[in-house]
Amino acid sequence: MNRTTSNILDRPLGRSGGRSSEGSVVSLSAFAYIYSELVQYHQSRAASISELERRLESAGYGVGLKVLEMVAYRAKETKRETRLMSILHFVSSSVWKSLFGKSADSLERSIDHADEFMIVDYEPITSTFVSVPSDLGQLSADAYLSGIIAGVLDGAGFTARVTAHSVKVEEGEVSGAAGGGGVFTVPGMPPRKDKAVFLVKFSPEVLSRDAALER
């Protein structure tokens, strides 16, 4: 008798109680606890807020490399992305859906700098359940996610510096995560007053290569 085995790489990550329709493997409460412990672990070893953020980014970077492999495997994709906008759409859609069960809320290009792009998430999972103490007020708890983004981009051949920023949600601003009804809130949690903006700054080599492909 043949028995069908389920490869772990074929299973959705999802999030318990979240918006993923595929089910979940890791519960949201378990992730929140583990991530809180990760932040505290690196905090005890960091001499400054910037060093703590670098540590979180470094922890996420390796995950990003593995996520790139996983998403490509699931999609049975053998073709490699070669264009800058294509890889950004891949990150903000395919990678985001694989990790969080939804696409990022928006992908924007900087008006002032041609090498800068912004991925926006109104409900970043890494800062929703982390309370930053007053003495670490400038800390971005989403630095771990910026490391994941950098890992995916670097693994795909698009070297970039990625940083996470907390930006206040303007009055009347609507989140795609809320389905047009305002900023999405987790049951039992107060509405978020800020959003995560992941600033992606590509290296000159990446920009030159992309420009050459346009010719």
Helices and strands as residue ranges (DSSP letters): G 8-10, H 28-43, H 49-74, H 84-89, I 90-95, H 96-100, E 106-109, E 116-121, H 125-128, G 134-136, H 143-155, E 160-168, G 176-178, E 194-202, H 204-214
